[in-house]
Amino acid sequence: MKIEEVKSTTKTQRIAAHSHVKGLGLSEEDGTAHQTAAGLVGQEQAREAAGIVVDMIRWKKMAGRAVLLAGPPGTGKTAIAMAIAQELGTKVPFCPMVGSEVYSAEIKKTEVLMENFRRAIGLRIKETKEVYEGEVTELTPCETESSLGGYGKVVSHVVIGLKTAKGTKQLKLDPSVYESLQKEKVETGDVIYIEANTGAVRRQGRCDNYATEFDLEAEEYVPLPKGEVHKKKEVVQDVTLHDLDVANAKPGQGGQDVLSIMEGLIKPRKTEITDKLRKEINKVVNRYIDQGIAELVPGVLFIDEVHMLDLECFTYLHRALESAISPIVIFATNRGKCAIKGADDIVSPHGMPLDLLDRILIIQTLPYAQEEMHHILKIRAHTEGIQIEDSALDLLAEVAIRTTLRYAVQLLTPANLFAKINGNTSVQSEEVSHTAAMFHDAKKSAKILADAGDKFLK
């Protein structure tokens, strides 16, 4: 008898450059950094400083301030920024961008910066709403003949049954609610709530009575709601200021018919949101905060390769950081003294104006030692599911010292392929040597160009 294991249909996550980073790896008692923890190795001083920044963000003492991660290429600046995002969790907005993103042909540079600023500021709205909540026991759309004639039928209403621990209720709902139910992919056995005033539907998950069922997909199970089906419930919604800007920028969007949706897909050009609209939204937000309905959650805007911004952008950033509603900004750069873009005659540290540098906390990252590179390569190999011998890791660490850590990480996958071709279950030092000889790093390529430059086109 042949027994086969059924593979899960859930999508495997792509392994990105910083998939192995799970946090800052700090001690819970005193905040000191462990040598190797949460996917990070070394850089103890920088990680401890980042831990203080995380604490200030949590205590809401950091809004409108900026931090600069400065260090040579391949010293873990982006990894530390991603670790900060992991430490803060999903409830705090984290908006990453690269300096060159501001150079768009469609909208102004300052508009791109302001859009990302607003994306990094969250608003937690608490409302007491009248809702119908429960497990779906019945979902029946009722159809009638179309008033336009012909053979087509339209949904006149939908009958839905909801069950809680205290009782059951059958509701007759509008066809527009049926569209919302389809969008949320609601089916019998799901726990949902329907807002009585707006008809908005929220799917909370699958009822935990079905948790024992054989299910290929990873499903979020929730308990059967307590109390009556019709009740008052405190609903907490997390939105960003940019979400509010976009929602109010196009109030008359012509309904949700197929034609208007298709037009939106065909013409996805970006439109600038006016400063007047943003001021109006800020007024409403401030009123909500004063009334205790909403709470402002300053998030993090991470700008990598900040030296790519020009003088106009830096001036705008300076003003934006001083505004009443501002997020925490984390910059990262690998430049030393260089000219500021847009003002080639001004040379400044990290390619940033001195008046902006004056108000920034600078965290320095240092080059890794060979032993630390060995640990990082081991973590990357484990993340990518590559079996590798210690001798091969030692050789890769030597390659990293001679070239760069990033280049050594790039050699892991080709070396693994060579190991499979050779019939080995793990990567040996011979495969690493073979791979390193086959490919050129930047230094080796530059040497070839210096020696035989006349043979290349200019």
C-alpha positions as CSV (number, residue, x, y, z in Angstrom):
1,M,0.0,0.0,0.0
2,K,1.4,3.4,-1.0
3,I,0.8,6.3,1.4
4,E,1.6,9.8,0.1
5,E,1.8,13.0,2.2
6,V,-0.5,15.8,0.9
7,K,1.6,19.0,0.6
8,S,0.1,22.2,1.9
9,T,-1.3,24.6,-0.7
10,T,-0.2,27.6,1.3
11,K,2.3,29.8,-0.6
12,T,5.9,29.5,0.4
13,Q,7.3,32.9,1.4
14,R,10.1,34.3,-0.8
15,I,13.4,34.5,1.0
16,A,14.4,38.2,0.9
17,A,17.7,39.8,1.9
18,H,16.6,40.3,5.5
19,S,14.1,37.4,5.9
20,H,16.3,36.1,8.8
21,V,15.9,39.2,10.9
22,K,13.3,38.7,13.7
23,G,14.2,41.6,16.1
24,L,17.1,43.5,17.7
25,G,18.1,40.5,19.9
26,L,18.3,42.5,23.2
27,S,18.1,41.3,26.8
28,E,14.7,41.9,28.4
29,E,16.3,42.8,31.8
30,D,18.8,45.5,30.9
31,G,18.5,46.0,27.1
32,T,22.1,44.8,26.3
33,A,22.6,43.2,23.0
34,H,23.4,39.4,22.7
35,Q,26.3,38.6,20.4
36,T,24.1,36.5,18.2
37,A,20.3,36.7,18.5
38,A,17.1,37.2,16.5
39,G,19.0,36.9,13.2
40,L,21.5,39.7,14.0
41,V,25.2,39.2,14.7
42,G,27.6,41.8,16.3
43,Q,26.9,45.5,16.0
44,E,26.1,45.5,19.7
45,Q,26.4,49.2,20.3
46,A,24.3,50.1,17.3
47,R,21.6,47.5,18.3
48,E,21.5,48.9,21.9
49,A,21.1,52.4,20.6
50,A,18.3,51.2,18.3
51,G,16.7,49.6,21.3
52,I,16.6,53.0,23.1
53,V,14.9,54.4,19.9
54,V,12.3,51.6,20.0
55,D,11.5,52.4,23.7
56,M,11.1,56.1,22.9
57,I,8.8,55.3,20.0
58,R,6.7,53.0,22.3
59,W,6.5,55.8,24.9
60,K,5.6,58.3,22.2
61,K,8.6,60.5,23.1
62,M,10.2,60.3,19.6
63,A,7.7,61.9,17.2
64,G,9.3,64.6,14.9
65,R,12.8,63.3,15.6
66,A,15.2,61.6,13.3
67,V,17.9,58.9,13.5
68,L,20.7,58.3,10.9
69,L,22.3,54.8,10.5
70,A,25.7,55.5,9.0
71,G,28.4,53.0,8.1
72,P,30.2,51.3,5.2
73,P,28.3,49.1,2.7
74,G,27.3,45.7,4.1
75,T,27.4,46.6,7.8
76,G,23.8,45.8,8.6
77,K,22.1,49.3,8.4
78,T,19.0,48.1,6.6
79,A,18.9,44.9,8.8
80,I,18.8,47.1,12.0
81,A,16.0,49.2,10.5
82,M,14.0,46.0,9.7
83,A,14.7,44.8,13.2
84,I,13.2,48.0,14.6
85,A,10.1,47.4,12.5
86,Q,9.9,43.8,13.9
87,E,10.3,45.0,17.5
88,L,7.5,47.6,17.1
89,G,5.1,45.0,15.7
90,T,2.2,45.4,13.2
91,K,0.3,48.0,15.1
92,V,2.9,50.7,14.5
93,P,3.1,51.9,10.9
94,F,6.5,51.3,9.2
95,C,7.0,52.8,5.8
96,P,10.2,52.0,3.9
97,M,11.4,54.0,0.9
98,V,14.6,54.6,-1.1
99,G,15.9,58.1,-1.7
100,S,15.7,57.8,-5.5
101,E,11.9,57.1,-5.3
102,V,11.2,60.9,-5.1
103,Y,12.3,61.4,-8.7
104,S,8.9,60.6,-10.3
105,A,7.8,61.9,-13.7
106,E,4.2,62.1,-12.5
107,I,4.3,64.0,-9.1
108,K,6.6,66.4,-7.4
109,K,9.5,65.3,-5.2
110,T,8.1,67.0,-2.1
111,E,4.7,65.3,-2.7
112,V,6.3,61.8,-2.7
113,L,8.0,62.7,0.6
114,M,4.8,64.0,2.2
115,E,2.8,61.0,0.9
116,N,5.3,58.7,2.7
117,F,5.2,60.9,5.8
118,R,1.4,60.5,6.0
119,R,1.7,56.7,5.4
120,A,4.0,56.5,8.5
121,I,1.4,58.2,10.8
122,G,-1.3,55.9,12.1
123,L,-4.7,56.8,13.6
124,R,-6.4,54.3,16.0
125,I,-10.2,55.0,15.9
126,K,-12.4,53.6,18.7
127,E,-16.1,53.6,18.0
128,T,-19.1,52.0,19.7
129,K,-21.2,50.6,16.9
130,E,-24.5,48.7,16.7
131,V,-23.6,45.4,15.0
132,Y,-25.0,42.0,14.2
133,E,-22.3,39.4,15.2
134,G,-22.2,35.7,15.0
135,E,-21.3,32.5,13.2
136,V,-22.9,32.2,9.7
137,T,-25.3,29.3,9.7
138,E,-27.2,30.2,6.5
139,L,-26.4,32.3,3.5
140,T,-29.0,32.4,0.8
141,P,-29.3,35.0,-2.0
142,C,-32.8,35.5,-3.3
143,E,-33.2,36.3,-7.0
144,T,-36.0,38.0,-8.9
145,E,-36.5,38.7,-12.6
146,S,-34.6,41.7,-13.9
147,S,-36.7,44.9,-14.3
148,L,-35.0,45.5,-17.6
149,G,-36.5,42.3,-19.1
150,G,-34.7,39.5,-20.8
151,Y,-33.6,36.3,-19.1
152,G,-31.3,37.9,-16.6
153,K,-32.0,37.6,-12.9
154,V,-30.8,40.0,-10.1
155,V,-30.3,39.5,-6.4
156,S,-33.2,41.2,-4.6
157,H,-32.1,40.4,-1.1
158,V,-30.0,38.0,0.9
159,V,-31.1,35.9,3.9
160,I,-28.3,35.2,6.4
161,G,-28.5,33.3,9.7
162,L,-26.2,34.3,12.6
163,K,-25.6,32.2,15.7
164,T,-24.0,33.2,19.1
165,A,-23.6,31.3,22.4
166,K,-26.9,32.9,23.5
167,G,-29.1,32.6,20.5
168,T,-29.7,32.8,16.7
169,K,-31.2,35.4,14.3
170,Q,-32.2,35.4,10.7
171,L,-31.6,38.6,8.8
172,K,-32.9,39.9,5.4
173,L,-30.2,42.1,3.9
174,D,-29.8,44.5,1.0
175,P,-28.1,43.3,-2.2
176,S,-25.2,45.7,-1.6
177,V,-24.4,43.8,1.6
178,Y,-24.3,40.6,-0.5
179,E,-21.5,42.2,-2.6
180,S,-19.6,42.9,0.7
181,L,-20.0,39.3,1.8
182,Q,-18.6,38.1,-1.5
183,K,-15.6,40.5,-1.2
184,E,-14.8,39.2,2.3
185,K,-15.3,35.6,0.9
186,V,-17.8,34.8,3.7
187,E,-19.1,31.2,3.8
188,T,-21.1,29.1,6.3
189,G,-19.1,28.5,9.5
190,D,-17.3,31.9,9.4
191,V,-17.6,34.4,12.3
192,I,-18.6,37.9,11.0
193,Y,-20.1,41.2,12.1
194,I,-22.3,43.5,10.1
195,E,-22.6,47.2,11.0
196,A,-26.2,48.1,11.4
197,N,-26.0,51.6,10.1
198,T,-23.6,51.2,7.2
199,G,-24.0,47.5,6.3
200,A,-20.2,47.1,6.3
201,V,-19.1,43.5,6.7
202,R,-16.0,42.3,8.5
203,R,-14.9,38.6,8.5
204,Q,-13.1,37.8,11.8
205,G,-12.2,34.2,11.0
206,R,-13.4,30.7,11.0
207,C,-15.4,29.5,14.0
208,D,-13.2,27.2,16.2
209,N,-15.9,24.5,16.1
210,Y,-14.4,23.7,12.7
211,A,-10.8,23.6,14.0
212,T,-10.7,19.8,13.9
213,E,-11.6,19.7,10.3
214,F,-9.0,18.6,7.8
215,D,-8.0,21.8,6.1
216,L,-5.1,22.3,3.7
217,E,-5.0,26.1,4.1
218,A,-3.8,27.7,7.3
219,E,-6.9,29.3,8.8
220,E,-7.4,31.7,11.6
221,Y,-9.9,30.2,14.1
222,V,-12.0,32.5,16.4
223,P,-14.3,31.5,19.3
224,L,-18.1,31.6,18.9
225,P,-19.2,35.1,20.0
226,K,-20.9,35.5,23.4
227,G,-24.0,37.5,24.1
228,E,-26.9,38.3,21.7
229,V,-26.6,38.5,17.9
230,H,-27.7,42.2,17.9
231,K,-25.4,44.2,20.3
232,K,-23.3,47.3,20.8
233,K,-19.6,46.6,20.1
234,E,-16.4,48.7,20.5
235,V,-14.7,48.6,17.1
236,V,-11.1,49.5,16.8
237,Q,-9.8,50.5,13.3
238,D,-6.2,51.3,12.4
239,V,-5.8,53.6,9.5
240,T,-3.0,55.9,8.3
241,L,-3.4,59.6,7.4
242,H,-2.6,58.7,3.8
243,D,-5.6,56.3,3.8
244,L,-7.8,59.2,4.9
245,D,-6.2,61.5,2.3
246,V,-6.9,59.1,-0.6
247,A,-10.4,58.3,0.7
248,N,-11.3,62.0,0.7
249,A,-9.4,62.9,-2.5
250,K,-11.9,61.1,-4.7
251,P,-15.3,61.3,-3.0
252,G,-17.4,61.1,-6.2
253,Q,-15.8,58.1,-7.9
254,G,-18.9,57.1,-9.9
255,G,-20.1,54.1,-7.9
256,Q,-18.7,50.6,-8.0
257,D,-20.0,49.5,-11.4
258,V,-17.7,47.5,-13.7
259,L,-17.1,50.4,-16.1
260,S,-15.8,52.8,-13.4
261,I,-13.5,50.0,-12.0
262,M,-12.1,49.3,-15.4
263,E,-11.5,53.0,-16.0
264,G,-9.6,53.1,-12.7
265,L,-7.4,50.2,-13.8
266,I,-6.7,51.6,-17.3
267,K,-5.8,55.1,-15.9
268,P,-3.8,54.4,-12.8
269,R,-2.0,57.8,-13.0
270,K,-1.0,59.3,-9.6
271,T,-2.8,62.5,-8.6
272,E,-1.5,65.0,-6.1
273,I,-3.4,65.5,-2.9
274,T,-3.8,69.2,-2.2
275,D,-2.4,70.9,0.9
276,K,-5.8,72.3,1.6
277,L,-7.4,68.8,1.8
278,R,-4.6,67.7,4.2
279,K,-5.2,70.7,6.5
280,E,-8.9,69.9,6.6
281,I,-8.2,66.2,7.4
282,N,-5.7,67.3,10.2
283,K,-8.5,69.5,11.7
284,V,-10.9,66.5,11.8
285,V,-8.2,64.2,13.2
286,N,-7.3,66.8,15.9
287,R,-11.0,67.1,16.8
288,Y,-11.3,63.3,17.1
289,I,-8.2,63.2,19.3
290,D,-9.7,65.9,21.6
291,Q,-13.0,64.1,21.9
292,G,-11.1,60.8,22.8
293,I,-12.5,59.0,19.8
294,A,-9.1,58.5,18.1
295,E,-5.5,58.1,19.2
296,L,-2.5,59.2,17.1
297,V,0.1,56.5,16.5
298,P,3.4,58.0,15.2
299,G,5.1,55.4,13.1
300,V,8.4,55.1,11.3
301,L,9.5,56.4,7.9
302,F,12.7,54.6,6.8
303,I,14.6,56.4,4.0
304,D,17.4,54.2,2.7
305,E,20.2,55.8,0.5
306,V,19.3,59.2,1.9
307,H,22.2,60.8,0.0
308,M,20.2,60.4,-3.2
309,L,17.8,63.2,-2.0
310,D,18.6,66.8,-3.2
311,L,18.8,70.1,-1.3
312,E,15.1,70.9,-2.1
313,C,14.0,67.6,-0.4
314,F,16.3,68.1,2.6
315,T,14.8,71.6,3.1
316,Y,11.3,70.1,2.9
317,L,12.2,67.3,5.4
318,H,13.5,69.9,7.8
319,R,10.1,71.7,7.8
320,A,8.1,68.5,7.9
321,L,9.9,67.3,11.0
322,E,8.9,70.5,12.8
323,S,5.2,70.1,12.0
324,A,2.7,69.2,14.7
325,I,1.9,65.8,13.2
326,S,5.1,64.0,12.3
327,P,6.5,60.4,12.4
328,I,9.9,59.2,13.5
329,V,12.3,59.3,10.5
330,I,15.2,56.8,10.2
331,F,17.8,57.6,7.5
332,A,20.5,55.2,6.3
333,T,23.5,56.0,4.2
334,N,26.9,54.4,3.3
335,R,28.5,57.7,2.1
336,G,31.3,59.6,3.9
337,K,32.0,63.2,2.9
338,C,30.4,63.9,-0.4
339,A,28.6,66.7,-2.4
340,I,24.9,67.3,-1.7
341,K,22.8,66.4,-4.7
342,G,21.5,69.6,-6.3
343,A,24.3,71.7,-4.8
344,D,27.5,70.3,-6.1
345,D,29.7,73.0,-4.6
346,I,28.6,72.1,-1.0
347,V,30.4,69.1,0.4
348,S,29.0,67.7,3.7
349,P,29.2,64.6,5.9
350,H,27.0,61.8,4.5
351,G,25.8,64.1,1.7
352,M,23.3,65.8,4.1
353,P,23.1,69.5,5.0
354,L,24.7,70.4,8.4
355,D,21.5,72.1,9.7
356,L,19.6,68.8,9.3
357,L,22.5,66.7,10.7
358,D,22.4,68.9,13.8
359,R,19.0,67.6,14.8
360,I,19.7,63.9,14.1
361,L,20.8,61.1,16.4
362,I,23.6,59.2,14.5
363,I,24.1,55.5,15.0
364,Q,27.3,54.2,13.6
365,T,27.7,50.6,12.2
366,L,31.2,49.1,12.0
367,P,32.6,46.5,9.5
368,Y,32.2,42.9,10.6
369,A,35.1,40.7,11.8
370,Q,35.7,37.3,10.1
371,E,34.1,35.3,12.9
372,E,30.9,37.5,12.8
373,M,30.7,37.0,9.0
374,H,31.0,33.2,9.6
375,H,27.9,33.4,11.9
376,I,25.9,35.6,9.4
377,L,26.6,33.2,6.5
378,K,25.5,30.3,8.7
379,I,22.2,32.0,9.5
380,R,21.7,32.9,5.8
381,A,22.4,29.3,4.8
382,H,19.9,28.0,7.4
383,T,17.2,30.6,6.2
384,E,17.7,29.5,2.6
385,G,17.5,25.8,3.6
386,I,21.1,25.0,2.6
387,Q,23.2,22.3,4.4
388,I,26.8,23.5,4.5
389,E,30.0,22.2,6.2
390,D,32.0,24.3,8.7
391,S,35.1,24.2,6.4
392,A,33.0,25.6,3.5
393,L,31.7,28.4,5.8
394,D,35.3,29.2,6.9
395,L,36.2,29.5,3.2
396,L,33.2,31.7,2.5
397,A,34.1,33.9,5.5
398,E,37.6,34.3,4.0
399,V,36.0,35.3,0.6
400,A,33.8,37.8,2.5
401,I,36.9,39.4,4.1
402,R,38.7,39.6,0.8
403,T,35.7,40.9,-1.1
404,T,32.4,41.8,0.6
405,L,29.8,40.0,2.8
406,R,27.1,40.6,0.3
407,Y,29.1,38.9,-2.4
408,A,29.8,35.9,-0.2
409,V,26.1,35.6,0.5
410,Q,25.4,35.5,-3.2
411,L,27.8,32.5,-3.6
412,L,25.7,30.3,-1.3
413,T,23.0,29.3,-3.8
414,P,25.4,28.5,-6.8
415,A,27.6,26.5,-4.4
416,N,24.5,24.5,-3.2
417,L,23.6,23.8,-6.9
418,F,27.2,22.5,-7.5
419,A,26.9,20.3,-4.4
420,K,23.7,18.7,-5.8
421,I,25.3,18.1,-9.2
422,N,28.2,16.4,-7.4
423,G,25.7,14.2,-5.5
424,N,26.5,15.8,-2.1
425,T,23.8,16.5,0.6
426,S,25.8,19.4,2.0
427,V,28.1,22.1,0.5
428,Q,31.8,21.2,0.8
429,S,34.7,23.6,0.6
430,E,35.5,22.3,-3.0
431,E,32.1,23.6,-4.2
432,V,32.8,27.0,-2.6
433,S,36.3,27.2,-4.3
434,H,34.8,26.2,-7.6
435,T,32.0,28.8,-7.4
436,A,34.4,31.6,-6.3
437,A,36.7,30.8,-9.2
438,M,33.8,30.8,-11.7
439,F,32.4,34.3,-10.8
440,H,34.2,37.6,-10.4
441,D,33.6,40.1,-7.6
442,A,33.7,43.9,-8.0
443,K,37.4,44.2,-7.0
444,K,38.5,41.4,-9.4
445,S,36.5,42.9,-12.2
446,A,38.0,46.3,-11.6
447,K,41.5,44.8,-11.7
448,I,40.7,43.2,-15.1
449,L,39.5,46.5,-16.4
450,A,42.6,48.3,-15.2
451,D,44.9,45.7,-16.8
452,A,43.1,45.3,-20.1
453,G,41.1,48.5,-20.3
454,D,42.1,49.2,-23.9
455,K,40.3,46.1,-25.1
456,F,36.9,47.5,-23.9
457,L,34.8,50.1,-25.6
458,K,34.8,53.6,-24.0
